[in-house]
């Protein structure tokens, strides 16, 4: 009779051999037969085989999952995967409405918060590649033709006046337009007016049912089928709003990489502005330049189109002269824009238009003629107070024109005493000749410190004990316009200041035994300002440790300048209004900077520059023979008309004088290759020494160690 096993079996921990030996030892008394032992062995073997099979199946499933993950990762492309159509569900978020807002319109895709690298990769790898300016529209049309869904998707047609839901029925990518129809029942919102369904139908009929793609916002869909359509239209909209300029395709020098020269620097500038990395004054100047340049280009284009081909009238000659003036203005605007847009030129030249008006004016001396000592401390022990009185306050008491202000309202003798809890309020309370004494402690400030009068700010202790730290973003940390300002025994820690840890705009600053821990930029000495910096330690600047402008006077003695991008940046591009800087450089230790220890920025006056050039560009002719040949060639042409200004009429021989002038200047009507090459003809190079340069009044006893690109260098632009 066979033994029946229950569904759940408890298997003994002993091996079958042990069970069998136990049976033999008990002479069969244990009640376990040989047949049961054999059946137990079979059961154990069967369970072990099942466990092995299950383990193998799990390993195969894991390998398949890993393979699927690898395939998915291979297809991923950093948030702008324009051609991966096998994604499951949408990868984009929907545009949530603000709290309390009500709308009958459907949700849109959230596409306006893309990161820098996402837009960079989309433009570089998919949309523009290495196209020339004249090829931009063709490249964009080809990109849209590959990415956009051809029809049957919903979008919000958005203008300044209304938002209405439409359905896309066809595309015209060459014209950057879509053929649409209204979605019924009508879903719309208007601003400042009321529009009916008939009004929208009439509007679409007037435009042949074609709408600009930039005005369409794709309606949110969870399937993921329209992700790439939404992203592509966002890239198109952003490009024509923030990157493209009307005059880009007018450039006669068309043989260069448009992405490298124009798109990348403009894109970086846009995100630098968004992240508060560009001074507010410079942003305002940039926006103003864009507006002025656009207006000038419009006037120039209208005037150019009004000129006839064959007319030799006096009116056309006058118009041509006016056009040349407009062209000169346009080129000046473009050069300034190029300086701001190019991050390297923005760093080394620091566009001089960035001089914002001061928010505080000098107070001058008090009417009473008295001078005040301001004491800054968050808390003060008796020992510190006694030491302060003995070392500083008592000697000042013997000065008849000095008061000591204290936070307690009561008076002590003839002196009113008042303490300040932080240095900003102390400096803002100062008049000419006042003294600010900062006791040991760490003082965190959220606003900039503006020094507008001749005052002294002194730390009462070692620099590492008296720390002023700026944590919030802003254009500058310490900004001085006072005629004679003194800073001693203080450590300044900078976070996110854009225009420098110390910016000397006007007047003179004497700084001694201070520590300047930079995070973004270092000390800036503007034109006509003076700086004397002795026995200070400056480090950590992502720009130059010290930037010296034309017309300034700077004395650096016994300082340590290290771990910056460049140690000292000297700007020798003086024009007729400026003079070269005057610099004393003695006994400094300039070491471990990423670039040069000392770098001189100056214009490239015909010196050979071996910077890489764009594809197809010839070297810039710089010899006198080439210049003379060019002038002779220009003068020998009795009649000259340009490709860019098709409306310029050739002048008749009777206007000989006018003809000579127009021949020599008619090149200005073109966006010439010479100008475009010069915009890129900038480079830096190491030089053996700058000690004999006339910007140095004295240069001796300095030590240069482990600077990445050399001790001395020049930047030619």
C-alpha positions in Angstrom: 0.0 0.0 0.0 1.5 3.3 -1.1 2.1 6.1 1.4 0.0 9.2 0.8 1.8 12.5 1.4 -0.1 15.6 2.5 0.0 18.8 0.5 2.4 20.4 3.0 5.4 18.3 3.9 7.9 19.1 6.6 11.2 17.7 5.4 13.7 16.7 8.1 17.0 18.4 8.3 18.9 15.1 8.4 20.2 13.7 5.1 18.7 10.5 3.6 21.8 8.6 4.5 21.4 9.6 8.2 17.8 8.6 8.1 18.7 5.2 6.7 21.4 4.6 9.3 19.0 5.6 12.0 16.4 3.0 10.7 19.1 0.3 10.7 20.1 1.3 14.2 16.6 1.1 15.6 16.0 -2.3 13.9 12.8 -1.0 12.2 11.3 0.1 15.5 11.3 3.8 14.5 8.4 3.2 12.1 10.3 4.6 9.1 10.4 2.0 6.3 13.0 1.8 3.5 10.2 2.7 1.1 9.5 6.0 3.0 13.2 6.8 2.9 13.4 6.3 -0.9 10.2 8.4 -1.3 11.8 11.2 0.9 14.9 11.2 -1.2 12.8 11.6 -4.4 10.9 14.4 -2.9 14.0 16.3 -1.9 15.6 15.9 -5.3 12.4 17.1 -7.0 12.2 20.2 -4.9 15.9 21.0 -5.5 15.4 20.7 -9.3 12.3 23.0 -9.1 14.4 25.6 -7.2 17.2 25.5 -9.8 14.7 25.9 -12.7 13.0 28.9 -10.9 16.4 30.5 -10.3 17.4 30.2 -14.0 14.1 31.7 -15.1 14.6 34.7 -12.7 18.1 35.3 -14.1 16.8 35.2 -17.7 14.1 37.7 -16.8 16.6 40.0 -15.1 18.9 39.9 -18.2 15.9 40.8 -20.4 15.0 43.7 -18.2 18.6 44.9 -18.2 18.7 44.6 -22.0 15.5 46.7 -22.3 16.9 49.3 -19.9 20.1 49.5 -22.0 18.1 49.9 -25.2 16.0 52.6 -23.5 19.1 54.5 -22.3 20.7 54.3 -25.7 17.7 56.0 -27.2 17.6 58.7 -24.5 19.0 62.1 -25.5 19.1 64.4 -22.5 15.6 65.7 -22.6 15.5 66.7 -26.2 15.3 63.3 -27.9 13.9 64.5 -31.2 13.7 61.3 -33.0 12.9 58.6 -30.4 9.3 57.6 -31.1 9.1 54.4 -28.9 8.6 56.1 -25.6 5.7 55.0 -23.5 3.6 57.9 -22.4 4.5 61.6 -22.3 7.9 62.7 -20.9 6.7 66.3 -20.5 4.7 68.0 -17.8 1.5 69.9 -18.4 1.4 73.6 -17.8 -0.4 74.0 -14.5 -2.4 77.1 -13.9 -1.7 79.4 -11.0 -3.7 79.0 -7.9 -7.2 80.5 -8.1 -7.0 80.9 -11.9 -10.0 79.6 -13.8 -10.0 78.8 -17.5 -12.1 76.9 -20.0 -9.0 76.2 -22.2 -7.3 72.8 -22.1 -3.8 72.4 -20.5 -0.7 72.9 -22.6 2.7 71.1 -22.5 5.2 72.7 -20.1 8.1 73.5 -22.5 9.2 77.0 -21.6 11.4 76.0 -18.7 14.0 73.9 -20.6 17.6 74.0 -19.3 20.5 75.5 -21.2 22.0 72.1 -22.2 18.6 70.9 -23.6 18.3 73.9 -25.9 22.0 73.8 -26.7 21.9 70.2 -27.8 18.7 70.7 -29.8 20.1 73.6 -31.8 23.5 72.0 -32.3 22.6 68.4 -33.0 19.2 68.6 -34.7 18.1 72.0 -35.7 21.0 74.0 -37.1 24.1 71.9 -37.1 27.0 73.7 -38.9 24.8 75.7 -41.2 25.6 79.2 -42.6 23.4 82.2 -41.9 21.9 81.9 -45.4 21.0 78.2 -44.7 19.3 78.8 -41.4 15.7 78.7 -42.7 16.3 75.7 -44.9 17.9 73.7 -42.0 15.0 74.7 -39.7 12.4 73.6 -42.3 14.1 70.3 -42.7 14.2 69.7 -39.0 10.5 70.6 -38.6 9.6 68.4 -41.5 11.1 65.4 -39.7 9.9 66.0 -36.2 6.4 67.6 -36.4 3.3 65.5 -36.6 1.8 66.4 -40.1 -1.8 66.7 -39.0 -4.6 65.9 -36.5 -3.2 67.5 -33.4 -4.8 70.2 -31.2 -3.0 73.5 -30.4 -3.8 76.8 -28.7 -3.5 79.7 -31.2 -2.2 82.4 -28.9 -1.8 86.1 -29.7 -1.8 89.3 -27.7 -5.6 89.6 -28.2 -6.9 86.1 -27.9 -6.3 82.4 -27.2 -8.4 79.9 -29.2 -8.2 76.1 -29.6 -7.6 74.9 -33.2 -6.8 71.7 -35.0 -3.8 71.4 -37.3 -4.7 69.9 -40.6 -1.5 70.5 -42.6 2.0 72.0 -42.4 4.0 74.4 -44.6 7.4 74.1 -42.9 9.1 76.3 -45.5 6.9 79.2 -44.6 6.9 78.1 -40.9 3.1 78.0 -40.9 0.3 75.5 -40.2 -3.1 75.1 -41.9 -5.7 75.0 -39.1 -9.4 74.9 -38.5 -11.5 76.0 -35.5 -12.4 73.3 -32.9 -16.2 73.4 -32.2 -17.7 74.1 -29.9 -15.6 77.2 -29.7 -13.0 77.3 -26.9 -11.4 80.8 -26.5 -10.4 83.6 -24.2 -10.0 87.2 -25.3 -8.3 90.2 -23.8 -9.9 93.6 -24.1 -12.5 92.6 -26.7 -15.2 90.1 -27.5 -14.8 87.8 -30.5 -17.5 85.5 -31.9 -17.2 82.3 -33.8 -18.0 84.2 -37.0 -15.1 86.6 -36.3 -12.6 83.8 -36.0 -13.9 82.2 -39.2 -13.5 85.4 -41.0 -10.0 85.9 -39.6 -8.9 82.4 -40.7 -10.4 83.0 -44.2 -8.4 86.2 -44.5 -5.2 84.3 -43.7 -6.1 81.3 -45.9 -6.4 79.3 -42.6 -2.6 79.6 -42.2 -1.1 80.4 -38.8 2.5 81.0 -37.8 3.9 77.9 -36.0 5.4 80.2 -33.3 1.9 81.2 -32.2 0.8 77.6 -31.6 1.1 75.8 -28.3 0.4 72.1 -28.4 -2.4 70.8 -26.2 -1.3 68.4 -23.5 -1.7 64.7 -24.4 -0.6 61.8 -22.1 0.1 59.4 -24.9 3.5 60.9 -25.6 2.7 61.1 -29.4 3.1 64.8 -29.5 6.0 65.4 -27.1 8.5 66.0 -29.9 6.0 68.3 -31.7 5.6 70.4 -28.6 9.4 70.6 -28.1 10.2 71.4 -31.7 7.7 74.3 -31.7 9.2 75.6 -28.4 12.7 75.5 -29.9 11.4 77.4 -33.0 9.6 80.0 -30.9 12.6 80.5 -28.6 15.0 80.8 -31.5 13.2 83.6 -33.3 12.5 85.4 -30.0 15.9 85.4 -28.4 18.5 84.2 -30.9 17.8 85.3 -34.4 18.5 88.9 -35.5 17.0 90.6 -38.6 20.5 91.5 -39.9 22.0 88.0 -39.5 21.3 86.8 -43.0 22.5 90.2 -44.4 26.1 89.4 -43.6 28.1 89.2 -46.8 30.6 87.0 -45.0 28.3 84.0 -45.1 31.0 81.2 -44.9 31.0 80.6 -41.1 29.4 78.3 -38.6 26.3 80.2 -37.5 25.8 78.1 -34.4 29.3 78.8 -33.1 29.5 82.5 -33.9 25.9 83.6 -33.0 23.7 80.9 -31.4 25.9 79.6 -28.7 27.0 83.1 -27.3 23.5 84.5 -27.4 22.1 81.4 -25.8 24.7 81.6 -23.0 24.0 85.3 -22.5 20.3 84.6 -22.2 20.8 82.0 -19.4 23.4 84.2 -17.7 20.9 87.0 -17.5 18.2 84.6 -16.2 20.6 83.4 -13.5 21.7 86.9 -12.5 25.2 86.5 -13.7 25.2 89.8 -15.7 25.1 93.2 -14.0 21.7 94.9 -14.2 23.2 97.9 -15.8 24.7 95.8 -18.6 21.4 94.0 -19.2 19.6 97.3 -19.5 22.2 98.6 -21.9 22.0 95.4 -24.0 18.2 95.6 -24.3 18.6 99.3 -25.3 21.2 98.4 -27.9 19.0 95.7 -29.4 16.1 98.1 -29.8 18.3 100.9 -31.3 20.0 98.4 -33.7 16.6 97.1 -34.8 15.3 100.6 -35.5 18.5 101.5 -37.4 18.3 98.4 -39.5 14.6 99.1 -40.4 15.5 102.6 -41.5 18.5 101.4 -43.5 16.4 98.7 -45.2 13.6 101.2 -46.1 16.2 103.7 -47.5 18.0 100.9 -49.4 14.8 99.7 -51.1 13.8 103.2 -52.1 16.9 103.8 -54.2 16.4 103.1 -57.9 18.9 101.2 -60.1 19.5 103.7 -62.8 18.7 107.0 -61.3 21.4 109.6 -61.0 19.3 112.3 -59.4 20.6 114.5 -56.7 18.0 113.1 -54.3 19.4 109.6 -54.7 22.9 110.9 -54.0 21.7 112.6 -50.8 19.9 109.4 -49.8 23.0 107.4 -50.4 25.0 109.7 -48.1 22.2 109.3 -45.5 22.4 105.6 -46.0 26.1 105.5 -45.3 25.5 107.3 -42.0 22.9 104.8 -41.0 25.2 102.0 -41.9 28.0 103.4 -39.7 25.5 103.6 -36.8 24.3 100.1 -37.5 27.9 98.7 -37.5 28.6 100.5 -34.2 25.6 99.0 -32.6 26.5 95.5 -33.9 30.1 95.8 -32.5 28.8 96.7 -29.1 26.3 93.9 -29.1 29.0 91.5 -30.2 31.2 92.5 -27.2 28.3 91.9 -24.8 27.2 88.6 -26.4 30.7 87.1 -26.5 31.6 85.8 -23.1 35.3 86.1 -23.6 35.1 89.7 -24.9 32.6 90.5 -22.1 35.2 89.3 -19.6 38.3 90.9 -21.0 36.8 94.2 -22.2 33.9 94.5 -19.6 31.9 96.7 -21.9 32.3 100.3 -20.6 28.7 101.2 -21.0 28.0 99.4 -17.8 28.0 102.4 -15.5 24.7 102.5 -13.6 23.7 105.5 -11.6 24.6 105.4 -8.0 21.6 104.8 -5.6 23.3 106.9 -2.9 24.9 110.3 -3.0 27.7 111.7 -0.9 26.6 113.3 2.3 29.7 115.4 2.8 30.8 116.7 6.2 28.3 117.4 9.0 27.1 121.0 9.4 28.5 121.0 12.9 31.9 119.9 11.7 31.9 117.0 14.2 33.1 113.5 13.2 31.6 110.3 14.5 33.0 106.9 15.4 30.5 104.1 14.6 31.1 100.8 16.5 29.7 97.6 14.9 29.1 94.5 17.0 26.4 91.9 17.5 27.5 91.3 21.1 30.3 92.6 23.2 32.0 91.2 26.3 33.4 93.4 29.1 36.9 92.5 28.1 36.3 93.4 24.5 34.7 96.7 25.5 37.6 97.6 27.9 40.1 96.8 25.2 38.2 98.8 22.7 38.1 101.9 24.9 41.8 101.6 25.8 43.0 101.0 22.3 40.6 103.1 20.2 37.9 105.1 21.9 39.9 106.9 24.6 42.5 108.3 22.2 39.7 109.5 20.0 38.0 111.2 23.0 40.9 113.7 23.1 40.0 114.8 19.6 37.7 117.8 19.9 35.9 117.2 16.7 34.9 113.6 17.3 31.8 112.0 18.8 31.3 108.4 19.8 27.8 107.1 19.1 26.3 104.3 21.3 23.1 102.4 21.1 22.1 103.5 24.6 20.2 106.7 24.7 21.9 108.1 27.8 25.0 110.1 27.5 28.4 109.8 29.1 30.0 113.2 29.4 30.0 115.0 26.1 29.8 111.9 24.0 26.7 110.2 22.6 27.4 106.4 22.3 25.6 104.1 19.7 26.5 100.7 18.5 25.4 99.2 15.1 24.6 95.5 14.8 25.8 95.2 11.2 28.1 97.1 9.0 25.7 98.2 6.2 23.7 100.5 8.6 27.0 101.9 10.0 28.3 102.8 6.6 25.0 104.3 5.5 25.1 106.6 8.6 28.6 107.9 7.8 29.5 111.4 6.8 32.9 112.6 5.5 35.7 111.8 8.0 33.8 109.3 10.1 35.4 106.1 11.4 33.7 102.6 11.5 35.2 100.1 13.9 34.0 96.5 13.4 34.5 94.2 16.4 35.3 90.5 15.9 32.4 88.4 14.6 30.9 87.1 11.4 28.5 89.6 9.9 26.2 88.3 7.1 24.8 91.1 4.9 22.2 90.7 2.2 22.7 94.1 0.4 25.7 95.8 -1.2 27.8 98.2 0.8 28.1 101.6 -0.9 30.9 103.9 0.3 30.2 107.4 -0.9 32.3 109.5 1.5 35.9 109.6 2.7 35.7 107.3 5.7 37.7 104.6 7.5 36.5 101.1 8.0 38.7 99.2 10.4 38.5 95.7 11.9 39.3 95.5 15.6 41.3 92.3 15.4 42.9 90.0 12.9 41.2 89.7 9.4 40.1 86.1 10.1 38.3 87.3 13.2 36.4 90.2 11.6 34.4 88.7 8.7 31.8 90.4 6.5 30.0 87.9 4.3 27.5 88.6 1.5 25.2 85.8 0.7 22.5 87.1 -1.7 23.0 87.8 -5.3 23.7 91.3 -6.5 25.7 93.5 -8.9 28.5 94.2 -6.4 29.6 93.5 -2.8 31.5 96.6 -1.8 31.3 99.7 -4.1 33.3 102.8 -3.5 33.1 106.3 -4.9 34.6 108.2 -1.9 37.5 110.5 -2.5 39.7 108.8 0.2 38.4 105.5 1.7 40.5 103.3 4.0 39.9 99.6 4.7 42.0 97.6 7.2 42.0 94.3 9.0 38.8 92.8 7.5 38.0 89.6 5.7 35.4 89.9 2.9 33.6 86.7 1.7 31.8 87.1 -1.6 28.9 85.0 -2.9 27.4 85.7 -6.3 28.4 89.3 -6.7 28.7 90.0 -10.4 30.8 93.2 -10.6 33.5 92.3 -8.1 34.1 91.8 -4.4 35.3 95.4 -4.4 34.6 97.9 -7.2 36.4 101.2 -7.1 34.3 103.4 -9.4 35.6 106.8 -8.4 38.0 108.3 -5.9 40.6 106.4 -4.0 40.7 103.3 -1.8 43.5 102.4 0.5 43.3 98.7 1.6 45.7 97.1 4.0 45.9 93.7 5.7 42.6 92.5 4.3 41.5 89.1 3.0 39.3 88.9 0.0 37.7 85.5 -0.6 36.0 85.7 -4.0 33.5 83.4 -5.6 32.8 85.1 -8.9 35.0 88.2 -9.6 37.7 90.1 -7.8 38.7 93.7 -7.3 37.8 96.1 -10.2 39.5 99.5 -10.6 37.5 101.6 -13.0 38.7 104.4 -15.2 39.9 107.5 -13.2 39.8 105.5 -9.9 42.8 104.8 -7.6 43.6 101.8 -5.6 46.4 101.1 -3.1 46.4 97.5 -1.9 49.1 96.5 0.6 49.7 93.2 2.4 46.3 91.7 1.3 45.4 88.1 0.3 43.0 87.7 -2.6 41.9 84.3 -4.0 39.1 82.3 -5.6 38.0 84.7 -8.4 36.4 83.1 -11.4 37.6 86.1 -13.4 40.8 88.1 -12.7 41.9 88.7 -9.2 42.4 92.4 -10.0 41.0 94.2 -13.1 42.6 97.5 -14.0 40.9 99.8 -16.5 42.5 102.5 -18.7 43.1 105.8 -16.9 43.2 104.3 -13.5 46.1 104.3 -10.9 46.8 101.1 -9.1 49.5 100.2 -6.5 49.9 96.6 -5.5 52.6 96.0 -2.8 53.2 92.8 -0.8 50.0 91.0 -1.8 49.1 87.4 -2.4 47.0 86.8 -5.5 46.2 83.2 -6.2 43.8 80.5 -7.4 41.9 82.9 -9.8 41.3 82.6 -13.5 44.0 85.2 -14.1 46.0 87.1 -11.5 46.0 90.6 -12.8 44.1 91.8 -15.9 45.3 95.1 -17.4 43.2 96.8 -20.0 45.3 98.8 -22.4 42.7 99.9 -25.0 42.8 103.6 -24.4 41.0 105.8 -26.8 41.3 109.6 -27.3 39.4 110.2 -24.1 41.5 107.8 -21.9 45.1 107.4 -20.9 46.9 104.2 -20.1 46.7 102.8 -16.6 49.5 103.6 -14.2 50.5 100.5 -12.2 53.0 99.8 -9.4 53.6 96.1 -8.8 56.1 95.3 -6.1 56.9 92.3 -3.8 53.7 90.4 -4.7 53.3 86.6 -4.8 51.1 85.7 -7.8 50.7 81.9 -8.0 48.4 79.0 -8.9 46.2 80.9 -11.2 44.4 79.1 -14.0 45.5 81.4 -16.8 48.3 84.0 -16.6 49.8 85.8 -13.7 49.6 89.1 -15.5 47.7 89.5 -18.7 47.5 92.6 -20.9 44.5 93.3 -23.1 45.2 95.5 -26.1 43.9 95.9 -29.7 45.5 93.9 -32.4 47.3 96.5 -34.5 48.4 94.3 -37.4 50.1 91.7 -35.2 49.8 88.1 -36.4 47.2 86.2 -34.4 47.1 82.5 -34.8 43.6 82.0 -33.4 41.6 79.4 -35.3 39.4 80.8 -38.1 36.0 79.6 -39.4 35.8 77.3 -42.3 36.4 79.0 -45.6 37.7 82.2 -44.3 40.9 83.6 -45.7 43.5 85.3 -43.5 42.8 89.0 -43.0 45.1 91.1 -45.2 47.2 93.3 -43.0 50.1 94.5 -45.1 50.4 98.0 -46.5 50.7 96.6 -50.0 47.3 94.9 -49.7 45.8 98.1 -48.3 47.3 100.2 -51.2 46.1 97.7 -53.7 42.6 97.7 -52.3 42.5 101.5 -52.4 43.8 101.6 -56.0 41.2 99.0 -57.0 38.5 101.0 -55.3 39.6 104.3 -57.0 39.9 102.7 -60.4 36.3 101.7 -60.5 34.3 104.5 -62.1 31.0 102.9 -61.2 30.4 100.5 -58.3 27.2 98.9 -57.0 27.0 96.3 -54.3 25.2 93.0 -54.0 23.7 93.9 -50.6 22.4 97.4 -51.7 20.8 96.5 -55.0 19.2 99.9 -55.2 22.3 102.0 -55.3 22.6 103.8 -58.6 25.9 104.3 -60.3 26.8 108.0 -60.6 27.5 109.6 -63.9 31.0 111.0 -64.8 29.9 114.6 -64.3 29.8 113.9 -60.6 33.5 113.1 -60.4 34.0 114.3 -56.9 31.0 112.6 -55.6 32.0 109.4 -57.5 35.4 109.3 -55.8 33.8 109.6 -52.4 31.1 107.0 -53.1 33.6 104.6 -54.5 35.8 104.8 -51.4 32.8 104.4 -49.1 30.4 102.2 -51.0 31.9 99.1 -49.4 30.3 100.2 -46.2 26.9 99.3 -47.7 28.0 95.7 -47.6 28.3 93.5 -44.5 31.8 92.9 -45.6 34.0 89.8 -45.0 36.7 92.1 -43.5 34.5 93.2 -40.7 33.2 89.7 -39.9 36.7 88.3 -39.7 37.9 91.1 -37.5 35.1 90.2 -35.0 36.7 86.8 -34.5 40.4 87.9 -34.8 41.1 87.7 -31.1 43.6 85.5 -29.3 45.8 85.2 -26.2 49.4 84.3 -26.1 52.2 84.0 -23.5 55.0 86.6 -23.6 58.4 86.5 -21.9 58.0 89.7 -20.0 55.9 92.8 -19.6 58.3 94.7 -17.3 59.3 97.2 -19.9 55.7 98.1 -20.8 54.9 101.7 -20.2 51.8 100.9 -18.1 54.2 100.0 -15.2 55.6 102.8 -13.1 57.5 100.2 -11.0 57.6 96.5 -11.2 60.1 94.6 -9.0 60.5 91.9 -6.4 57.4 89.9 -7.5 57.2 86.1 -7.4 55.3 84.1 -10.0 54.7 80.4 -9.3 52.7 77.7 -11.0 50.4 79.9 -13.2 48.7 77.7 -15.7 49.4 79.5 -19.0 52.5 81.5 -17.9 53.6 84.5 -15.8 52.8 87.1 -18.5 50.5 87.1 -21.4 48.6 89.3 -23.9 45.1 89.2 -25.2 44.8 90.7 -28.7 41.3 91.6 -30.0 
